[in-house]
Amino acid sequence: MADQKSNRSRMGGPLLVSLAALGMVALIFGGFIAVSSLKLRSDLRDRVVQRYADIWEPISKFHIEQGLEDEILQMLEIEDAIIFSLMAAQDIEGAHGIQIFDIEGRFLAGAPPDLEEADLDEASLSRLKEGVPWGVFNKSTIADGGTTGNSAEIVLNIPISEGLNEDSIYLARYFMDGAEATAEFATIDDRLIRQALVAFAGGTILIYLVFLWSFWRLQKANREVAERAARLARANAELALVAKTSAVGAVASHLIHGLKNPLAGIREQLSSSGDGSLDSEDWEDAVAATGRMQSMINEVVDVLRNEDVDELESMTGDEIASYLRAKFDKRASEKELDFGIRADRGVALNARDANIAKLIVSNLLDNAMDALSASGEVEARISRQDDSIAFSVIDTGPGFSDLARRQLFSPVRSQKAKGAGIGLAISQQLARHIGAHLELVRSSSSGSEIRLSIPAARSPGYTN
């Protein structure tokens, strides 16, 4: 549970940072779209107003041409003729008024009469001398008497120079109703808002997908790094264990060689004599103990000595079962345990693998019987699986703790008073020595099952 909380904590930190980064990117992206949309909105509005100015330029020139051809206006000075010609534009629908200025920006005439008679400002005068028409959109009227009301309007500035000399440039300023332009602006704004929302939604989804893909790749990379680190740690632990067990194996071989003959002598002495200080039951226990030690040493010696020869010989499951039964029946009876062995017919192993399997299963049965009290049950099963020979040891003991399960096949401090804590670790190494697999199948308060699986391909006469 603590590990799960720790994992969630490790996952939660980077995830929150990533979500905050995603939100920041989306916010920046939204701001960029908003700024771009406002800039585009301003440009489009300027183009709409400029279009009106471009339209009114030829209209103004047409009015001047018509006026200069009029017989009555031909009788006037050219400046007056131009002014009267341009004044005709105030009768066009949508026109609020007109002002006329000379090249110096001086006010010459205007209609209706309530328009302010003011000269051009510096900015307008500078643009007049460029000779290019321009427009300005105003939300409120520039009239000084309320003639045009409070509706929006477009102020169109049209320089007039065609057919005149350079010193005779005039500016016609038209005040036009802005309702149509306002409607166009509203249409533009509506489209821009929709486009901005679509762009923001699409961009955010794309950013989110890229973020998910990147986060997935990052998590995958982190998992791979963690898995590699775990594999490396396991490999290091296994190498350390191999080094330890190799050293233990060398010492054990030396120890077995040194103890074999003295133990035999002690057993012989105990069997043939006694000084009378111990009763017969004590002598029997001592003889039995030395007998068990002698048997164990002989087993190990057989494995070490017949490593190559045993590859050519075989041993059946019944033979292994008989060996285990002979070895543990008496002990089970003394502890009042229900002990049984089952072996499938047709199971066979080469003698080398069988001898090592006997050592491993013997250790498992020892552990199981140590963990059981009177009336407990323990069973060894030898069976043929799909692609392996399985040796299972099943007991009704208290099971393994969570900590013990995590360190089951590692050298640990034994919980038993006389235990060394390396039995299962050595059994695991022995299993790997013959290409087998030792695993805890189940463990609970009602009992445990440990299984040794030896590849069936190692069995004599194996056919797939």
Residue pairs with C-beta under 8 A, 6 or more apart in sequence:
15 215
18 211
18 215
22 207
22 208
22 211
25 207
25 211
26 204
26 207
29 200
29 203
29 204
29 207
30 200
30 204
33 196
33 199
33 200
33 203
34 196
37 192
37 193
37 195
37 196
40 192
41 188
41 189
41 192
44 188
44 192
45 137
45 185
45 188
48 181
48 184
48 185
48 188
49 135
49 136
49 137
49 154
49 181
50 133
50 134
50 135
52 135
52 154
52 156
52 176
52 181
53 133
53 134
53 135
53 156
53 157
53 158
54 133
56 133
56 156
56 158
56 174
56 176
57 133
57 158
59 89
59 92
60 86
60 89
60 158
60 160
60 172
61 160
61 162
63 85
63 86
63 88
63 89
64 82
64 85
64 86
64 160
64 163
65 163
66 85
66 88
67 73
67 81
67 82
67 84
67 85
67 86
67 88
68 74
68 78
68 81
68 82
68 85
68 163
70 81
70 85
73 80
73 81
73 84
73 85
74 81
76 84
78 164
78 168
79 102
79 108
79 168
79 170
82 100
82 160
82 170
83 100
83 108
83 109
86 98
86 100
86 160
86 170
86 172
87 98
87 100
87 109
87 111
89 95
89 98
89 172
89 174
90 97
90 98
90 111
90 112
94 176
94 177
94 180
95 174
95 175
95 176
95 177
96 141
96 143
96 147
96 148
96 153
96 175
96 176
96 177
97 110
97 111
97 112
97 115
97 143
97 147
97 148
97 174
97 175
98 110
98 111
98 172
98 173
98 174
98 175
99 107
99 109
99 110
99 115
99 172
99 173
99 175
100 107
100 108
100 109
100 110
100 170
100 171
100 172
100 173
101 107
101 108
101 119
101 120
101 128
101 170
101 171
101 173
102 108
102 169
102 170
102 171
103 128
103 129
103 167
103 168
103 169
103 170
104 125
105 119
105 120
105 121
105 124
105 125
105 128
105 171
106 119
106 120
107 117
107 118
107 119
108 170
110 117
112 147
114 143
114 144
114 145
114 147
115 143
115 144
115 147
115 175
116 142
116 143
116 144
120 128
120 171
124 157
124 171
127 134
127 157
128 157
128 159
128 169
128 171
129 169
130 159
131 159
131 161
131 169
132 159
133 156
133 157
133 158
133 159
134 157
135 154
135 155
135 156
135 157
136 154
136 155
136 157
137 152
137 153
137 154
137 155
137 178
137 181
137 185
138 152
138 153
138 154
138 155
138 178
139 152
139 178
140 150
140 152
141 147
141 148
141 149
141 150
141 151
141 153
141 175
142 148
142 153
142 155
142 175
143 175
148 175
151 177
151 178
151 179
152 178
152 179
152 181
152 182
153 175
153 176
153 177
153 178
154 175
154 176
154 177
154 178
154 181
155 173
155 174
155 175
155 176
156 173
156 174
156 176
157 171
157 172
157 173
158 171
158 172
158 173
158 174
159 169
159 170
159 171
160 169
160 170
160 171
160 172
161 168
161 169
161 170
164 170
237 410
241 410
241 411
241 425
241 429
242 429
244 411
245 425
245 426
245 429
248 422
248 426
252 300
253 304
256 297
256 300
256 301
256 304
259 293
259 297
260 294
260 297
260 301
263 290
263 293
263 294
263 297
264 294
266 290
267 287
267 290
267 291
267 294
270 283
270 286
270 287
270 290
271 287
274 283
278 286
295 327
299 355
299 358
299 359
300 359
302 355
303 352
303 355
303 356
303 359
306 351
306 352
306 355
307 352
309 351
310 350
310 351
310 352
310 354
310 355
311 350
311 351
311 352
312 350
313 350
313 351
314 348
314 349
314 350
314 351
314 354
314 460
315 348
315 349
315 350
315 351
315 354
315 355
316 343
316 347
316 348
317 343
317 344
317 345
317 346
317 347
317 348
317 349
317 382
317 389
318 343
318 345
318 347
319 354
320 343
320 349
320 354
320 357
320 358
320 361
320 382
321 341
321 342
321 343
321 380
321 382
323 358
324 341
324 358
324 361
324 362
324 365
324 380
325 341
327 362
328 339
328 362
328 365
328 369
329 339
331 369
332 338
332 339
332 369
332 378
333 339
335 369
335 372
335 374
335 376
336 374
336 375
337 369
337 372
337 374
337 375
337 376
337 377
337 378
338 375
338 376
338 377
338 378
339 369
339 377
339 378
339 379
340 378
340 379
340 380
341 379
341 380
341 381
341 382
342 379
342 380
342 381
342 382
342 383
343 381
343 382
343 383
344 382
344 383
344 384
346 384
347 382
347 383
347 384
347 389
347 459
348 459
348 460
348 461
349 357
349 389
349 454
349 458
349 459
349 460
350 458
350 459
350 460
352 434
353 434
353 436
353 454
353 458
356 430
356 431
356 433
356 434
357 391
357 434
357 436
357 452
357 454
359 427
359 430
360 391
360 427
360 430
360 431
360 438
360 452
361 380
361 391
361 393
361 452
363 423
363 424
363 426
363 427
364 380
364 393
364 427
364 450
364 452
365 378
365 380
365 393
366 423
367 423
367 424
368 378
368 393
368 395
368 397
368 448
369 378
370 416
371 395
371 397
371 398
372 378
372 395
372 396
372 397
376 395
376 396
376 397
377 395
377 396
377 447
378 393
378 394
378 395
378 396
379 393
379 394
379 395
380 391
380 392
380 393
380 394
381 390
381 391
381 392
381 394
382 389
382 390
382 391
383 389
383 390
383 392
384 390
384 456
385 453
385 456
386 456
387 455
387 456
387 457
388 453
388 454
388 455
388 456
389 453
389 454
389 455
389 456
389 459
390 451
390 452
390 453
390 454
391 451
391 452
391 453
391 454
392 441
392 449
392 450
392 451
392 452
393 449
393 450
393 451
394 447
394 448
394 449
395 447
395 448
395 449
396 446
396 447
397 447
397 448
398 445
399 443
399 444
399 445
399 446
399 447
399 448
400 408
400 440
400 443
400 448
404 412
405 440
405 443
408 424
408 440
409 424
409 425
409 427
409 428
409 438
410 425
411 421
411 422
411 425
412 421
413 421
414 420
414 421
424 438
427 438
428 438
431 437
431 438
431 452
434 454
434 458
435 454
435 455
435 458
436 452
436 453
436 454
436 455
437 452
437 453
438 450
438 451
438 452
438 453
439 450
439 451
439 453
440 448
440 449
440 450
441 449
441 450
441 451
442 448
442 449
443 449
456 462
457 464
